[in-house]
Amino acid sequence: MEIEIADQLAILGHPQRLAVFRLLMRRYPGRVASGELATALGIKASTMSTYLAALARAGLVEQARAGTSIFYTVDMTAVRRMFGVLFTECCRGRPDLCLPFDRGATPMTDRTYNVLFICTGNSARSIFAESILRRAAGDRFTAFSAGTRPGTKLNDFAVQVLQDKGHDVSVLRSKDISEFSGPDAPRLDFVFTVCDQAANEECPAWDGQPVSGHWGMPDPVKAEGTDAQKALAFQHAYGALKNRIEAFTALPIASLDRIALQSAVDQIGRTSPEELA
C-alpha cells in the first residue's frame, strides 16, 4: 500500500497532471471526454492522453468508451483510500492535525443556508436556478448566482420564461463570481455549477469549504432554429433545474453530516432531471 500511495503522490506531483485531476474532481461524478479536458486546460491531445494514462495506471481515474470517444472520471474509492492512508499514517489518525476530516463528521446546523449557482455568462441557467430556489424555499435558503465571464444583460428568452412563470426578475442581474469572494462577501454553504464550461474553470477558494456540486446541462442559449424552438430549449432547462432544486430542498440538511450531504448532492447531479420528477 505504501508503494501505491507513493506512486499516486508522484503522479499528482506533476503540475499539469494535478490540473487534470483537479478538473475531474470538479466535474465528479460526471465523465469528461479527453478532448474536452485538453481544450479546457490548453494541453495537446497527445500529451493529455499521456497524462490520463499515468493517472489511470495509478488508479486515480477510470475510463469508459462511448462510440469513438473515451470519457474519464475520478475513481473515488481509490482516492478515498489514498487520503485514508495519509490520514492514518501521516496525521496519526488525529482529526486535530487534519481538520478537514473532522469537519466531515459534523452535521450542518439548522439555519438559513447561502447557495451560489455558477455558469459562464450568468444570463440563463444560473439565474433560473437562483429564481427557482428563492421561490421554492426562500425561508431556508438565500440564493445567489454569478458567472465566470458574465455578459452585460440577461438573455431575453430566459427573462421571458421567468416572467411567464411569475418570478420577480427585477432582482436579477449578470454578475461576476468575484463579488462572492473577499471579506464582505456572504459566507457560502453550497456552490453549484450548472454548466460544464464553468465547472472546467478554476473558481475562488471559497471560505468555509462549502459543499459543492456539478449539475451541468446543455446551454439553451446555443439552441438553433425558430424562436419557438429556442424558447422550448429554455423551458427544458428551467424544468431540469426545477427538478434538481426540488430534490435538493427535500434533503434533511440539518440532520446530515458533510460526507452524507456531499454524497446526496452528487447523486442529484448523477441522476437525470427526468428521473427526479
Secondary structure, 3 states (H helix, E strand, C coil): CHHHHHHHHHHHCCHHHHHHHHHHHHHCCCCEEHHHHHHHHCCCHHHHHHHHHHHHHCCCEEEEEECCEEEEEECHHHHHHHHHHHHHHCCCCCCCCCHHHHHCCCECCCCCEEEEEEECCCCCHHHHHHHHHHHHHCCCEEEEEEECCCCCCCCHHHHHHHHHCCCCCCCCCCCEHHHHCCCCCCCCCEEEECCHHHHHCCCCCCCCCCEEEECCCCCHHHCCCCHHHHHHHHHHHHHHHHHHHHHHHCCCHHHCEHHHHHHHHHHHHHCCHHHHC
